[in-house]
Amino acid sequence: MAGHTHARFLLACLAASILLTSQAQPATPTEVKVGFIVDAGSPVGKIATTTIPMALEDFYAAYPNSPVRVRILPHDSGGDVVAAASAALQLMTVQGARAILGPQSSVESAFVADLATQAQLPVVSFSATSPSVSPATAAFFARAALSDASQADAIAALATHFGWRRVVPIYQDDDYGAAFVPFLVDALTAERTEVPYRCALPAAALHDAIAAALLRMESEQTRVFVLHTRPELAKKVFAAAVDTGMMAEGYVWIITDGLTGLLGSVDPPQGVIGLTPYVPDTTRLRGVKKRWAHRYMRDHRDAEPAQAVMGCYALWAYDAAWAVASAAERLSSGDLSSPPGLVGGKGGPTDIAGLGKSTSGLNFLRAINSTKFDGLGGKFELVNGELAVPAFQVVNIMDNGRERGIGFWTLLHGLSRHGSNESRGELGPVIWPGDSTVRPTGWVQPTSARKLRVAVPGNVSDSYKPIVRLEVDPATNQTTASGFVIEVFEAAVRLLPYALPFEYVKAASMPYDDLVQAVGNGTFDAAVADITMTANRSNHVDFTLPYAGTAIAMLVRVRDQRSNKRTWVFLKPLRYDLWLVSAAFFLFTGFVVWAIEHRGNREFRGPASYQVGTLLYFGFSTLVFAHRETLKSNLSRFVVLVWVFVVLILQSSYTASLTSMLTVPQLEPAVADYGELQRGTEMVGVMNNSFVLRAMTASGFPQGRLVRYPNSQTIHECLLNGSIGAVVNETPYLRIFLKTYRDNFTMTGPLNKTGGFGFAFPKGSPYVTDLSQAILKLTESDEMNMIERKWFGDPNDDGATQDGGPFTSNSLSFSSFWGLFLITGATSLLCCVVHLATFVAANRRELPPHLSWKDWLSSLFKLFDDKDPSSHTFRVKDDGGAVSVRNDAVASPPIAHSELGSPLSAPYTSEWSGTASPATGEIELAAGGQERHEVAPNPDGSGENGRGQ
């Protein structure tokens, strides 16, 4: 029994020892197989075969305790789609791959991604940049590189920045090149840049074929080219461009990031502009680049040192391998959150051994798409399965094949020199082809470009040839165009940022509506004529901005109005407002003079009716300078002096205006406005083929009263003989008529604004925007005015205006004289205020302070109405010749009211004289100091004076 117990004890110790030993030993990492399909002989394939193993080594050196190890299963497709598909099937069915890195080309990736989607196996590409394959078309495809479509906006921004309005893409005629061109064209079109033609080159094109294609482009006008090919073909294109002279001054070459990332394999000439994904310069990146260059030269002994540069493809491959390794580790540790039922098994939270099955393949794809880290190329993040686009760097290729940064492009800030909003719209200096520092215009005069067929009306009346005229030499069939419209069009074409070859084509006689439709259906490329822009016509074509403003106006005869209303013609020189203001100032000035002179001047005293009459008479007598009242105060004299000056100017102006109205013809339109014309019965003329006929009919004008006319001579005859009462047309035609027949006619209106004259182009034509900008520049310059004066003459010399004939006189208004009235009004008001202030100050002691304001005002008014005894007018001399004034009211004798005296105050009677003035009861001094006694009759008719003589 004791032996059995001892044996069991020994077995337990042995088991515990074995268990502890097994726990002390580290577990073997799980192996995850990942396929790797590239064209090993291509530049990208060589880069990838060096980069991906190096990236995995660096990852596991950074995470040595990772529970998984990614094992690469390489396959060389040789650039063949079938070989790539065969390798993918072998990886899925035989070798047990859990994911695939690659394939290299977009065509291979599209085929393999379709197979992988059916097997639900993730495919991570670091070099398939063509938009033809994407996660949107293949669910299990992830692109760890930038799509070619992402750089289209940056190229369009470059064209706009440098002012290039035409760009020609040169691309490889396969899925890689052709899929990019639509995105480029859309981006350029959005920036109003035209793509006149495209150049597609086969991948196996020889030097002579490439040179021939370049020479064909050289005969055209565009000098801006965007190259998007594989490195092998790009190298041939640049060699042919050098041989044909297309790398000389004046040319522009832009390469996409696929070529900028492989400069060592392309060897572009100096002056080329390229785009490359922006990569932040870090210490880690510099260290990896040094190690990578040594490893690349060790792996590829025949490579040139220029190729040992870690470009965008190497960075993408490095980060793609790192992302796959990181996703595999996250799956093994259970960090990835997955829907219930998709993940789990006997081995733990995930089943790494079954990673190739549908559920684990989907989880692996999710892990890859959700992986974020700071990679060599910047922040690694897949958005909807695509690598996010942080920014592009714009580089200038130098003579040693090296790149020099000149700016950045971001979706937020656009082009900038330093990648910030402060330097937005700026780029560094550029060395262009031919060692030029002058920005190329991007175009030259073409030698073989197709010319635009510009339609011009041929059968134009001689009356309107200043507007447009087209003549064809029957002997040489040479077309010559002239006129205002033609000269404006040619001036606008000269302002375009590119050459626009065109030729004038004679259009048959047709309404302009039909001519517009002929442009819209492609019969003509454009129409240059006096075409008014209307809403109906804009449905068929696109118009430029108007080069001439127009309006519908009316042309009528003028008549002399002097024979009418001559009875009241004397009122016409002044308008009603000036009449009213003048009358008011006559009264105001008379009142001011009366207020100042009333207390000290006997001529402004007396009964109320007498004073009112004196006020009115004095004010209005200044009109003819016939006032006889003697002014005693300097204030009133100053008021009258200023007022007489104003009256003199008013009188002179009135006389001149009345003389003009009586002697100069007063021409007025026979028909005042469109309403009067519509209510009348006269016939109305409209021009042939004009839209005015339709517009007037639509406005309700009786169609039976509308008469078509072909030329100005017909208008003149019909207006003179009374066949028509008016002509309704657009202002340019009426101006031409008035330039010839200016004496008896005038233009009234405008009745209606129109869209103006514009050039017509087919819908969607890129020339519309450019010509519109050119027209704006032309309008802002003096050249447009010179053209108008050349063909229409000076608009100020038309001879007749909208307000009437050339000799019409207008009435004078208050606005012409308000300054004078302001001066005299201010002067009168100031003098009145000074007089009132002086009066209040002199009589303040006679106004008791305890009175109410009503009694105070009443006392003040009585004092103001009384005469001023201190005035020199009322001073008398005694026997010795001294002047004395009696102010003692208590000792004064009784005062007898004169029948002619003021009703508000008693007349002043001096004890010294004992007499009163018959009119005012005042004492008058005779000449030589002798007193003259005049007895005022008593009210009862007794004839006794106030002293009872």
LINQUI-V276950 format. One line per field, one symbol per residue. ss: DSSP state (~ for helix, > for strand, _ for the rest). phi: phi as a letter, one per 30 degrees, with the letter a starting at -180 (. if undefined). burial: I if it has 9 or more other C-alpha atoms within 8 Angstrom, else O. Layout:
BEGIN
ss->???
phi->???
burial->???
END
This chain:
BEGIN
ss->_~~~~~~~~~~~~~~~~~~~~~~~_____>>>>>>>>>____~~~~~~~~~~~~~~~~~~~~_____>>>>>>>>>____~~~~~~~~~~~~~_____>>>>___~~~~~~~~~~~~~~__>>>>_______________>>>____~~~~~~~~~~~~~~~___>_>>>>>__~~~~~~~~~~~~~~~~___>____>>>_____~~~~~~~~~~~~___>_>>>>>__~~~~~~~~~~~~~________>>>>_~~~~__~~~~______>>>>>_____~~~~~~~~~~~~~~~~~_____~~~____~~~~~~~~~~~~~~~~~~~~~~______>__>_>__>___~~~___~~~~~~~~~~~~__>>>>__>>>>>>__>>____>>>>>>_____>>>>>>>>___>>>____~~~>_______>___>______>________>>>>>>____~~~____>>>>______>>>>_~~~~~~~~~~~_______>>>>>>____~~~~~~~~~_____>>____>____~~~_>>>____>__>>>>>>>>>>________~~~__>_~~~~~~~~~~~~~~~~~~~~~~____~~~___~~~~~~~~~~~~~~____________~~~~~~~~~~~~~~~~~~~~~~~~~~~~~~___>>>____~~~~~~____>>>>____~~~~~~~____~~~>>>>__~~~~~~~~~~____>>>>>~~~~~~~~~~____>>>>>>>>>___>__>>>____~~~~~~~~~~~~~~__~~~~~~~~~~__~~~___>__>_______>_~~~_~~~~~~~~~~~~~~~~~~~~~~~~~_~~~______~~~~~~~~~~~~~______~~~_>>_____>>________________________________________>_~~~_>__________________
phi->.dddddddddddddddddddddddddddedccdbdbcbcdddedddddddddedddddddddbdcddbbdcdcdbcdiicddddddddddddccdidcabcjdddddddddddddddddhbdbcccbdcdddbaddcbdccbccbdddddcddddddddddciccbbcdcbddadddddddeddddddddcicccdabbccddcddddddddddddddddcdbcbccbbdeddddddddddddcicccdjcbbbcdddcddbedcchdddjdcbcbedbddbdddddddddddddddddbddddedddcdcddddddddddddddddddddddidddbdejdbklddkdbcddcdddddddddddddddcdbaddddjdcacchicddcdacccbcdcdcidcbdblbbbddcidadcibddcdicbddbcceihcccdddiabddcbddcdccdbecccdddcdddaabbcdddchdcbcajedddddddddddddadbdabdbdcddaddddddddddcjdbdabcadcddbdddddcbccdddcbdbadbbcbdcbdcddchddcddddecdeddddddddddddddddddddcddcbddcckdddddddddddddddddchcdcddcccdddddddedddddddddddddddddddddcddccbddbdadddddddbddbcbdeicddeddddddjdeddccbdbcadddeddddddidbcabcadeddddddddcccdcbbccjddbdcdidbdcbdeiddddddddddddddddcdddddddddccidddcdjbcdckddcdccddcdddbdddddddddddddddddddddddddcdddcedddddddddddddddddddcdddddcdbcdddjdcbbccddddddeccdddcdddcbdddbdddcibbdedbicdccddiidcbcbcdddddididddcid
burial->OOOOOOOOOOOOOOOOOOOOOOOOOOOOOOOIIIIIIIIIOOOIIIIIIIIIIIIIOOIIOOOOOIIIIIOIIOIIIIIOIOIIIOIIIIIIOOOIIIIIIIIIIIIIIIIIIIIIIOOIIIIIIIIIIIIIIIIOOIOIIIIIIIIIIIIIIIIIIIIIOOOIIIIIIIIIIOIIIIIIIOIIIOIIIOIIIIIOOOIOIOIOIOIOOIIOIIIOIIIIIIIIIIIIIIIOIIIIIIOIIIOIOIIIIIIIIIIIIIIIIIIIIIOIIIIIIIIIIIOOOOOOIIOOIOOIIOIIIOOOOOOOOOIIIIOIIIIIIIIIIIIIIIIIIIIIOIOOOOOOOOIIOOOOOIIIOOIIOIIIIIIIIOIIIOIIOOOIIOOIIIOOIIIIOOIIIIIIIIOOIOOOIIIIIIOOIIIIIOIIOOIIIIIOOOIIIIIIOOOIIIIIOIOOIOOIIIIIIIOIOOIIIIIIIIOOOOOOOOIOIIIIIIIIIOIIIOOIOIIOIOOIIIIOOOOIOOIIIIIIOOOIIIIIIIIIIOOOIIOIIIIIIIIOIIIIIIIIIIIIIIOOOOOOIOOIIIIOOIIOIOOOIIIIIIIIIIOIIIIIIIOIIIIOOIIOOIIIIIIIIIIOOOOOOOIIOOIIIOIIOIIIOIIOOOIOOIOOIIOIIOOIIIIIIOIOIIOIIOOOOIIIIIIOOIOIIOOIIOOOOOOOIIOOIOIOOIIIOIIOOOOIIIIIIIIOIIIIIIIOIIOOIIIIIIIOOIIIIIIIIIOOOIOIIIIIOIIIOIIOOOOIIOIIIOIIIOOOOIIIIOOIIOOIIOIIIIOOOOOOIOOIIOIIIOIIOOIOOOIOOOOOOOIOOOOOOOOIOOIIOIOIIIOOIOOOOIIOIIOOOOOOIOOOOOOOOOIIIIOIIIOOIIIIIIOOIIIIIIIIIIIOIOOOOOOOIOIIIIOOOOOIIIOOO
END
